[in-house]
């Protein structure tokens, strides 16, 4: 089978500004959906505080959400192969998905 060659005309150049490149820490993700889009709210909850703040909201179509699911599952598998099982909040290492 022949190797696929990247066509320079189809290469996507992605830019990121300095603030975005720094990222932001979140410890909760809230997920909602409609028929046409998924909404991911990335939230930071401070310990012992009654309020939490949405740090970032990402909207995407169902196809991109499903692609994210598969990409995340693949990356978690690679992570656990390298570093060992990720523990759940209850200390178990059971499968998280579904």
Backbone as XML, in Angstrom:
<?xml version="1.0"?>
<chain id="A" units="angstrom">
  <residue number="1" name="UNK">
    <atom name="N" x="0.851" y="-1.167" z="0.000"/>
    <atom name="CA" x="0.000" y="0.000" z="0.000"/>
    <atom name="C" x="0.896" y="1.229" z="0.000"/>
  </residue>
  <residue number="2" name="UNK">
    <atom name="N" x="0.566" y="2.202" z="-0.799"/>
    <atom name="CA" x="1.375" y="3.419" z="-0.924"/>
    <atom name="C" x="1.164" y="4.335" z="0.283"/>
  </residue>
  <residue number="3" name="UNK">
    <atom name="N" x="2.225" y="5.008" z="0.675"/>
    <atom name="CA" x="2.127" y="5.991" z="1.757"/>
    <atom name="C" x="1.360" y="7.206" z="1.264"/>
  </residue>
  <residue number="4" name="UNK">
    <atom name="N" x="0.541" y="7.744" z="2.157"/>
    <atom name="CA" x="-0.156" y="8.976" z="1.796"/>
    <atom name="C" x="0.820" y="10.134" z="1.940"/>
  </residue>
  <residue number="5" name="UNK">
    <atom name="N" x="0.814" y="11.033" z="0.971"/>
    <atom name="CA" x="1.691" y="12.195" z="1.016"/>
    <atom name="C" x="0.858" y="13.422" z="1.323"/>
  </residue>
  <residue number="6" name="UNK">
    <atom name="N" x="1.403" y="14.276" z="2.152"/>
    <atom name="CA" x="0.717" y="15.508" z="2.504"/>
    <atom name="C" x="0.871" y="16.511" z="1.384"/>
  </residue>
  <residue number="7" name="UNK">
    <atom name="N" x="-0.244" y="17.037" z="0.930"/>
    <atom name="CA" x="-0.237" y="18.064" z="-0.088"/>
    <atom name="C" x="-0.028" y="19.403" z="0.608"/>
  </residue>
  <residue number="8" name="UNK">
    <atom name="N" x="1.050" y="20.135" z="0.295"/>
    <atom name="CA" x="1.316" y="21.417" z="0.959"/>
    <atom name="C" x="0.145" y="22.391" z="0.864"/>
  </residue>
  <residue number="9" name="UNK">
    <atom name="N" x="-0.648" y="22.304" z="-0.201"/>
    <atom name="CA" x="-1.788" y="23.207" z="-0.359"/>
    <atom name="C" x="-2.888" y="22.891" z="0.651"/>
  </residue>
  <residue number="10" name="UNK">
    <atom name="N" x="-2.904" y="21.676" z="1.203"/>
    <atom name="CA" x="-3.918" y="21.269" z="2.169"/>
    <atom name="C" x="-3.431" y="21.305" z="3.613"/>
  </residue>
  <residue number="11" name="UNK">
    <atom name="N" x="-2.241" y="21.835" z="3.855"/>
    <atom name="CA" x="-1.696" y="21.897" z="5.197"/>
    <atom name="C" x="-2.339" y="23.047" z="5.959"/>
  </residue>
  <residue number="12" name="UNK">
    <atom name="N" x="-2.873" y="22.728" z="7.130"/>
    <atom name="CA" x="-3.511" y="23.729" z="7.971"/>
    <atom name="C" x="-2.492" y="24.303" z="8.941"/>
  </residue>
  <residue number="13" name="UNK">
    <atom name="N" x="-2.333" y="25.607" z="8.922"/>
    <atom name="CA" x="-1.435" y="26.282" z="9.853"/>
    <atom name="C" x="-2.287" y="26.842" z="10.975"/>
  </residue>
  <residue number="14" name="UNK">
    <atom name="N" x="-2.026" y="26.375" z="12.186"/>
    <atom name="CA" x="-2.799" y="26.795" z="13.346"/>
    <atom name="C" x="-1.967" y="27.774" z="14.160"/>
  </residue>
  <residue number="15" name="UNK">
    <atom name="N" x="-2.583" y="28.896" z="14.501"/>
    <atom name="CA" x="-1.916" y="29.904" z="15.308"/>
    <atom name="C" x="-2.536" y="29.929" z="16.699"/>
  </residue>
  <residue number="16" name="UNK">
    <atom name="N" x="-1.743" y="30.319" z="17.689"/>
    <atom name="CA" x="-2.239" y="30.461" z="19.051"/>
    <atom name="C" x="-1.569" y="31.678" z="19.672"/>
  </residue>
  <residue number="17" name="UNK">
    <atom name="N" x="-2.380" y="32.545" z="20.284"/>
    <atom name="CA" x="-1.787" y="33.717" z="20.920"/>
    <atom name="C" x="-1.217" y="33.325" z="22.283"/>
  </residue>
  <residue number="18" name="UNK">
    <atom name="N" x="-0.386" y="34.202" z="22.848"/>
    <atom name="CA" x="0.322" y="33.882" z="24.093"/>
    <atom name="C" x="-0.623" y="33.588" z="25.255"/>
  </residue>
  <residue number="19" name="UNK">
    <atom name="N" x="-1.698" y="34.354" z="25.404"/>
    <atom name="CA" x="-2.627" y="34.133" z="26.513"/>
    <atom name="C" x="-3.323" y="32.777" z="26.391"/>
  </residue>
  <residue number="20" name="UNK">
    <atom name="N" x="-3.757" y="32.438" z="25.195"/>
    <atom name="CA" x="-4.420" y="31.156" z="24.989"/>
    <atom name="C" x="-3.440" y="30.010" z="25.205"/>
  </residue>
  <residue number="21" name="UNK">
    <atom name="N" x="-2.208" y="30.185" z="24.778"/>
    <atom name="CA" x="-1.194" y="29.143" z="24.927"/>
    <atom name="C" x="-0.909" y="28.822" z="26.391"/>
  </residue>
  <residue number="22" name="UNK">
    <atom name="N" x="-1.139" y="29.770" z="27.285"/>
    <atom name="CA" x="-0.921" y="29.542" z="28.707"/>
    <atom name="C" x="-1.959" y="28.582" z="29.284"/>
  </residue>
  <residue number="23" name="UNK">
    <atom name="N" x="-3.135" y="28.518" z="28.666"/>
    <atom name="CA" x="-4.192" y="27.637" z="29.150"/>
    <atom name="C" x="-4.784" y="28.159" z="30.450"/>
  </residue>
  <residue number="24" name="UNK">
    <atom name="N" x="-5.787" y="27.470" z="30.940"/>
    <atom name="CA" x="-6.363" y="27.805" z="32.239"/>
    <atom name="C" x="-6.795" y="26.508" z="32.901"/>
  </residue>
  <residue number="25" name="UNK">
    <atom name="N" x="-6.629" y="26.447" z="34.199"/>
    <atom name="CA" x="-6.948" y="25.247" z="34.958"/>
    <atom name="C" x="-8.448" y="25.189" z="35.232"/>
  </residue>
  <residue number="26" name="UNK">
    <atom name="N" x="-9.041" y="24.027" z="35.026"/>
    <atom name="CA" x="-10.426" y="23.789" z="35.410"/>
    <atom name="C" x="-10.502" y="22.428" z="36.102"/>
  </residue>
  <residue number="27" name="UNK">
    <atom name="N" x="-11.493" y="22.283" z="36.961"/>
    <atom name="CA" x="-11.646" y="21.009" z="37.664"/>
    <atom name="C" x="-13.069" y="20.454" z="37.565"/>
  </residue>
  <residue number="28" name="UNK">
    <atom name="N" x="-13.850" y="21.020" z="36.647"/>
    <atom name="CA" x="-15.204" y="20.535" z="36.404"/>
    <atom name="C" x="-15.573" y="20.855" z="34.960"/>
  </residue>
  <residue number="29" name="UNK">
    <atom name="N" x="-16.208" y="19.921" z="34.301"/>
    <atom name="CA" x="-16.727" y="20.161" z="32.950"/>
    <atom name="C" x="-18.211" y="19.851" z="32.966"/>
  </residue>
  <residue number="30" name="UNK">
    <atom name="N" x="-18.992" y="20.808" z="32.520"/>
    <atom name="CA" x="-20.433" y="20.616" z="32.400"/>
    <atom name="C" x="-20.742" y="20.495" z="30.918"/>
  </residue>
  <residue number="31" name="UNK">
    <atom name="N" x="-21.591" y="19.558" z="30.566"/>
    <atom name="CA" x="-21.868" y="19.263" z="29.168"/>
    <atom name="C" x="-23.367" y="19.291" z="28.919"/>
  </residue>
  <residue number="32" name="UNK">
    <atom name="N" x="-23.748" y="19.999" z="27.880"/>
    <atom name="CA" x="-25.140" y="20.049" z="27.435"/>
    <atom name="C" x="-25.158" y="19.901" z="25.925"/>
  </residue>
  <residue number="33" name="UNK">
    <atom name="N" x="-26.331" y="19.570" z="25.376"/>
    <atom name="CA" x="-26.426" y="19.455" z="23.930"/>
    <atom name="C" x="-27.833" y="19.769" z="23.452"/>
  </residue>
  <residue number="34" name="UNK">
    <atom name="N" x="-27.890" y="20.156" z="22.195"/>
    <atom name="CA" x="-29.142" y="20.283" z="21.465"/>
    <atom name="C" x="-29.034" y="19.327" z="20.285"/>
  </residue>
  <residue number="35" name="UNK">
    <atom name="N" x="-29.974" y="19.386" z="19.386"/>
    <atom name="CA" x="-29.923" y="18.521" z="18.210"/>
    <atom name="C" x="-28.726" y="18.850" z="17.323"/>
  </residue>
  <residue number="36" name="UNK">
    <atom name="N" x="-28.290" y="20.106" z="17.337"/>
    <atom name="CA" x="-27.260" y="20.547" z="16.392"/>
    <atom name="C" x="-25.917" y="20.894" z="17.009"/>
  </residue>
  <residue number="37" name="UNK">
    <atom name="N" x="-25.811" y="20.949" z="18.337"/>
    <atom name="CA" x="-24.526" y="21.334" z="18.926"/>
    <atom name="C" x="-24.346" y="20.768" z="20.326"/>
  </residue>
  <residue number="38" name="UNK">
    <atom name="N" x="-23.080" y="20.638" z="20.707"/>
    <atom name="CA" x="-22.691" y="20.277" z="22.061"/>
    <atom name="C" x="-22.036" y="21.506" z="22.682"/>
  </residue>
  <residue number="39" name="UNK">
    <atom name="N" x="-22.299" y="21.727" z="23.962"/>
    <atom name="CA" x="-21.726" y="22.860" z="24.686"/>
    <atom name="C" x="-20.938" y="22.308" z="25.874"/>
  </residue>
  <residue number="40" name="UNK">
    <atom name="N" x="-19.652" y="22.622" z="25.900"/>
    <atom name="CA" x="-18.766" y="22.217" z="26.992"/>
    <atom name="C" x="-18.433" y="23.461" z="27.799"/>
  </residue>
  <residue number="41" name="UNK">
    <atom name="N" x="-18.822" y="23.495" z="29.068"/>
    <atom name="CA" x="-18.444" y="24.581" z="29.966"/>
    <atom name="C" x="-17.356" y="24.058" z="30.889"/>
  </residue>
  <residue number="42" name="UNK">
    <atom name="N" x="-16.181" y="24.668" z="30.802"/>
    <atom name="CA" x="-15.051" y="24.306" z="31.648"/>
    <atom name="C" x="-15.046" y="25.268" z="32.833"/>
  </residue>
  <residue number="43" name="UNK">
    <atom name="N" x="-15.175" y="24.708" z="34.036"/>
    <atom name="CA" x="-15.441" y="25.482" z="35.245"/>
    <atom name="C" x="-14.314" y="25.287" z="36.247"/>
  </residue>
  <residue number="44" name="UNK">
    <atom name="N" x="-14.016" y="26.358" z="36.994"/>
    <atom name="CA" x="-13.089" y="26.243" z="38.125"/>
    <atom name="C" x="-13.886" y="26.404" z="39.409"/>
  </residue>
  <residue number="45" name="UNK">
    <atom name="N" x="-13.869" y="25.371" z="40.237"/>
    <atom name="CA" x="-14.550" y="25.386" z="41.529"/>
    <atom name="C" x="-13.481" y="25.519" z="42.605"/>
  </residue>
  <residue number="46" name="UNK">
    <atom name="N" x="-13.557" y="26.587" z="43.402"/>
    <atom name="CA" x="-12.623" y="26.759" z="44.507"/>
    <atom name="C" x="-13.141" y="25.997" z="45.718"/>
  </residue>
  <residue number="47" name="UNK">
    <atom name="N" x="-12.241" y="25.337" z="46.435"/>
    <atom name="CA" x="-12.670" y="24.621" z="47.636"/>
    <atom name="C" x="-13.345" y="25.573" z="48.633"/>
  </residue>
  <residue number="48" name="UNK">
    <atom name="N" x="-14.400" y="25.094" z="49.248"/>
    <atom name="CA" x="-15.114" y="25.822" z="50.302"/>
    <atom name="C" x="-15.774" y="27.110" z="49.819"/>
  </residue>
  <residue number="49" name="UNK">
    <atom name="N" x="-16.014" y="27.226" z="48.523"/>
    <atom name="CA" x="-16.672" y="28.417" z="47.981"/>
    <atom name="C" x="-18.026" y="28.030" z="47.386"/>
  </residue>
  <residue number="50" name="UNK">
    <atom name="N" x="-19.052" y="28.866" z="47.611"/>
    <atom name="CA" x="-20.384" y="28.537" z="47.091"/>
    <atom name="C" x="-20.572" y="28.863" z="45.611"/>
  </residue>
  <residue number="51" name="UNK">
    <atom name="N" x="-19.630" y="29.559" z="44.996"/>
    <atom name="CA" x="-19.729" y="29.929" z="43.587"/>
    <atom name="C" x="-18.605" y="29.294" z="42.790"/>
  </residue>
  <residue number="52" name="UNK">
    <atom name="N" x="-18.878" y="29.119" z="41.502"/>
    <atom name="CA" x="-17.851" y="28.635" z="40.584"/>
    <atom name="C" x="-17.944" y="29.475" z="39.325"/>
  </residue>
  <residue number="53" name="UNK">
    <atom name="N" x="-16.842" y="29.570" z="38.605"/>
    <atom name="CA" x="-16.805" y="30.409" z="37.420"/>
    <atom name="C" x="-16.481" y="29.584" z="36.181"/>
  </residue>
  <residue number="54" name="UNK">
    <atom name="N" x="-17.260" y="29.813" z="35.115"/>
    <atom name="CA" x="-16.952" y="29.193" z="33.825"/>
    <atom name="C" x="-15.721" y="29.902" z="33.269"/>
  </residue>
  <residue number="55" name="UNK">
    <atom name="N" x="-14.677" y="29.146" z="33.023"/>
    <atom name="CA" x="-13.445" y="29.714" z="32.482"/>
    <atom name="C" x="-13.439" y="29.724" z="30.962"/>
  </residue>
  <residue number="56" name="UNK">
    <atom name="N" x="-14.147" y="28.746" z="30.369"/>
    <atom name="CA" x="-14.179" y="28.663" z="28.923"/>
    <atom name="C" x="-15.418" y="27.886" z="28.492"/>
  </residue>
  <residue number="57" name="UNK">
    <atom name="N" x="-16.016" y="28.301" z="27.393"/>
    <atom name="CA" x="-17.150" y="27.583" z="26.805"/>
    <atom name="C" x="-16.776" y="27.222" z="25.375"/>
  </residue>
  <residue number="58" name="UNK">
    <atom name="N" x="-16.912" y="25.946" z="25.050"/>
    <atom name="CA" x="-16.610" y="25.452" z="23.716"/>
    <atom name="C" x="-17.891" y="24.876" z="23.126"/>
  </residue>
  <residue number="59" name="UNK">
    <atom name="N" x="-18.223" y="25.302" z="21.919"/>
    <atom name="CA" x="-19.386" y="24.784" z="21.206"/>
    <atom name="C" x="-18.891" y="24.058" z="19.964"/>
  </residue>
  <residue number="60" name="UNK">
    <atom name="N" x="-19.506" y="22.918" z="19.668"/>
    <atom name="CA" x="-19.142" y="22.199" z="18.448"/>
    <atom name="C" x="-20.326" y="21.372" z="17.970"/>
  </residue>
  <residue number="61" name="UNK">
    <atom name="N" x="-20.222" y="20.912" z="16.726"/>
    <atom name="CA" x="-21.290" y="20.086" z="16.170"/>
    <atom name="C" x="-21.150" y="18.647" z="16.688"/>
  </residue>
  <residue number="62" name="UNK">
    <atom name="N" x="-22.187" y="17.832" z="16.546"/>
    <atom name="CA" x="-22.132" y="16.459" z="17.055"/>
    <atom name="C" x="-20.976" y="15.627" z="16.487"/>
  </residue>
  <residue number="63" name="UNK">
    <atom name="N" x="-20.637" y="15.852" z="15.234"/>
    <atom name="CA" x="-19.538" y="15.096" z="14.634"/>
    <atom name="C" x="-18.217" y="15.420" z="15.321"/>
  </residue>
  <residue number="64" name="UNK">
    <atom name="N" x="-17.968" y="16.694" z="15.627"/>
    <atom name="CA" x="-16.727" y="17.079" z="16.315"/>
    <atom name="C" x="-16.727" y="16.579" z="17.749"/>
  </residue>
  <residue number="65" name="UNK">
    <atom name="N" x="-17.902" y="16.571" z="18.391"/>
    <atom name="CA" x="-17.991" y="16.049" z="19.761"/>
    <atom name="C" x="-17.629" y="14.563" z="19.786"/>
  </residue>
  <residue number="66" name="UNK">
    <atom name="N" x="-18.129" y="13.816" z="18.804"/>
    <atom name="CA" x="-17.814" y="12.391" z="18.739"/>
    <atom name="C" x="-16.332" y="12.181" z="18.435"/>
  </residue>
  <residue number="67" name="UNK">
    <atom name="N" x="-15.769" y="13.017" z="17.563"/>
    <atom name="CA" x="-14.332" y="12.952" z="17.296"/>
    <atom name="C" x="-13.526" y="13.239" z="18.552"/>
  </residue>
  <residue number="68" name="UNK">
    <atom name="N" x="-13.992" y="14.198" z="19.362"/>
    <atom name="CA" x="-13.327" y="14.514" z="20.634"/>
    <atom name="C" x="-13.375" y="13.311" z="21.566"/>
  </residue>
  <residue number="69" name="UNK">
    <atom name="N" x="-14.523" y="12.635" z="21.631"/>
    <atom name="CA" x="-14.664" y="11.436" z="22.457"/>
    <atom name="C" x="-13.611" y="10.401" z="22.089"/>
  </residue>
  <residue number="70" name="UNK">
    <atom name="N" x="-13.460" y="10.132" z="20.797"/>
    <atom name="CA" x="-12.502" y="9.122" z="20.353"/>
    <atom name="C" x="-11.055" y="9.574" z="20.592"/>
  </residue>
  <residue number="71" name="UNK">
    <atom name="N" x="-10.767" y="10.841" z="20.325"/>
    <atom name="CA" x="-9.406" y="11.349" z="20.541"/>
    <atom name="C" x="-9.041" y="11.300" z="22.024"/>
  </residue>
  <residue number="72" name="UNK">
    <atom name="N" x="-9.989" y="11.649" z="22.887"/>
    <atom name="CA" x="-9.733" y="11.609" z="24.325"/>
    <atom name="C" x="-9.528" y="10.171" z="24.794"/>
  </residue>
  <residue number="73" name="UNK">
    <atom name="N" x="-10.362" y="9.245" z="24.321"/>
    <atom name="CA" x="-10.208" y="7.831" z="24.691"/>
    <atom name="C" x="-8.847" y="7.296" z="24.250"/>
  </residue>
  <residue number="74" name="UNK">
    <atom name="N" x="-8.434" y="7.637" z="23.031"/>
    <atom name="CA" x="-7.125" y="7.189" z="22.535"/>
    <atom name="C" x="-5.999" y="7.748" z="23.389"/>
  </residue>
  <residue number="75" name="UNK">
    <atom name="N" x="-6.086" y="9.027" z="23.743"/>
    <atom name="CA" x="-5.031" y="9.653" z="24.537"/>
    <atom name="C" x="-4.999" y="9.129" z="25.963"/>
  </residue>
  <residue number="76" name="UNK">
    <atom name="N" x="-6.158" y="8.839" z="26.542"/>
    <atom name="CA" x="-6.183" y="8.246" z="27.886"/>
    <atom name="C" x="-5.548" y="6.864" z="27.855"/>
  </residue>
  <residue number="77" name="UNK">
    <atom name="N" x="-5.838" y="6.090" z="26.824"/>
    <atom name="CA" x="-5.233" y="4.762" z="26.687"/>
    <atom name="C" x="-3.712" y="4.868" z="26.602"/>
  </residue>
  <residue number="78" name="UNK">
    <atom name="N" x="-3.208" y="5.797" z="25.789"/>
    <atom name="CA" x="-1.755" y="5.991" z="25.671"/>
    <atom name="C" x="-1.161" y="6.445" z="27.004"/>
  </residue>
  <residue number="79" name="UNK">
    <atom name="N" x="-1.851" y="7.352" z="27.695"/>
    <atom name="CA" x="-1.388" y="7.838" z="29.000"/>
    <atom name="C" x="-1.289" y="6.674" z="29.988"/>
  </residue>
  <residue number="80" name="UNK">
    <atom name="N" x="-2.353" y="5.865" z="30.079"/>
    <atom name="CA" x="-2.358" y="4.765" z="31.043"/>
    <atom name="C" x="-1.345" y="3.683" z="30.673"/>
  </residue>
  <residue number="81" name="UNK">
    <atom name="N" x="-1.099" y="3.478" z="29.398"/>
    <atom name="CA" x="-0.055" y="2.533" z="28.997"/>
    <atom name="C" x="1.315" y="3.001" z="29.470"/>
  </residue>
  <residue number="82" name="UNK">
    <atom name="N" x="1.499" y="4.288" z="29.501"/>
    <atom name="CA" x="2.798" y="4.841" z="29.897"/>
    <atom name="C" x="2.925" y="5.044" z="31.403"/>
  </residue>
  <residue number="83" name="UNK">
    <atom name="N" x="1.847" y="5.549" z="32.043"/>
    <atom name="CA" x="1.938" y="5.953" z="33.451"/>
    <atom name="C" x="1.106" y="5.109" z="34.412"/>
  </residue>
  <residue number="84" name="UNK">
    <atom name="N" x="0.316" y="4.195" z="33.899"/>
    <atom name="CA" x="-0.524" y="3.374" z="34.758"/>
    <atom name="C" x="-1.951" y="3.908" z="34.812"/>
  </residue>
  <residue number="85" name="UNK">
    <atom name="N" x="-2.854" y="3.125" z="35.401"/>
    <atom name="CA" x="-4.268" y="3.498" z="35.423"/>
    <atom name="C" x="-4.524" y="4.828" z="36.139"/>
  </residue>
  <residue number="86" name="UNK">
    <atom name="N" x="-5.456" y="5.568" z="35.598"/>
    <atom name="CA" x="-5.917" y="6.800" z="36.238"/>
    <atom name="C" x="-6.991" y="6.398" z="37.237"/>
  </residue>
  <residue number="87" name="UNK">
    <atom name="N" x="-6.843" y="6.816" z="38.474"/>
    <atom name="CA" x="-7.814" y="6.486" z="39.516"/>
    <atom name="C" x="-9.046" y="7.363" z="39.392"/>
  </residue>
  <residue number="88" name="UNK">
    <atom name="N" x="-10.217" y="6.778" z="39.610"/>
    <atom name="CA" x="-11.458" y="7.540" z="39.684"/>
    <atom name="C" x="-11.507" y="8.282" z="41.018"/>
  </residue>
  <residue number="89" name="UNK">
    <atom name="N" x="-12.486" y="9.138" z="41.195"/>
    <atom name="CA" x="-12.630" y="9.887" z="42.439"/>
    <atom name="C" x="-12.761" y="9.008" z="43.657"/>
  </residue>
  <residue number="90" name="UNK">
    <atom name="N" x="-13.272" y="7.789" z="43.483"/>
    <atom name="CA" x="-13.441" y="6.872" z="44.608"/>
    <atom name="C" x="-12.221" y="5.975" z="44.824"/>
  </residue>
  <residue number="91" name="UNK">
    <atom name="N" x="-11.142" y="6.236" z="44.068"/>
    <atom name="CA" x="-9.924" y="5.468" z="44.211"/>
    <atom name="C" x="-9.852" y="4.241" z="43.325"/>
  </residue>
  <residue number="92" name="UNK">
    <atom name="N" x="-10.963" y="3.873" z="42.680"/>
    <atom name="CA" x="-10.947" y="2.707" z="41.800"/>
    <atom name="C" x="-10.351" y="3.110" z="40.450"/>
  </residue>
  <residue number="93" name="UNK">
    <atom name="N" x="-9.991" y="2.115" z="39.668"/>
    <atom name="CA" x="-9.456" y="2.394" z="38.342"/>
    <atom name="C" x="-10.364" y="1.806" z="37.280"/>
  </residue>
  <residue number="94" name="UNK">
    <atom name="N" x="-11.652" y="1.714" z="37.585"/>
    <atom name="CA" x="-12.621" y="1.170" z="36.645"/>
    <atom name="C" x="-12.742" y="2.035" z="35.414"/>
  </residue>
  <residue number="95" name="UNK">
    <atom name="N" x="-13.318" y="1.473" z="34.357"/>
    <atom name="CA" x="-13.480" y="2.216" z="33.107"/>
    <atom name="C" x="-14.440" y="3.367" z="33.330"/>
  </residue>
  <residue number="96" name="UNK">
    <atom name="N" x="-14.064" y="4.533" z="32.843"/>
    <atom name="CA" x="-14.830" y="5.743" z="33.049"/>
    <atom name="C" x="-15.941" y="5.888" z="32.034"/>
  </residue>
  <residue number="97" name="UNK">
    <atom name="N" x="-15.706" y="5.493" z="30.792"/>
    <atom name="CA" x="-16.665" y="5.756" z="29.711"/>
    <atom name="C" x="-17.888" y="4.874" z="29.841"/>
  </residue>
  <residue number="98" name="UNK">
    <atom name="N" x="-19.053" y="5.456" z="29.498"/>
    <atom name="CA" x="-20.365" y="4.820" z="29.438"/>
    <atom name="C" x="-20.872" y="4.638" z="30.796"/>
  </residue>
</chain>
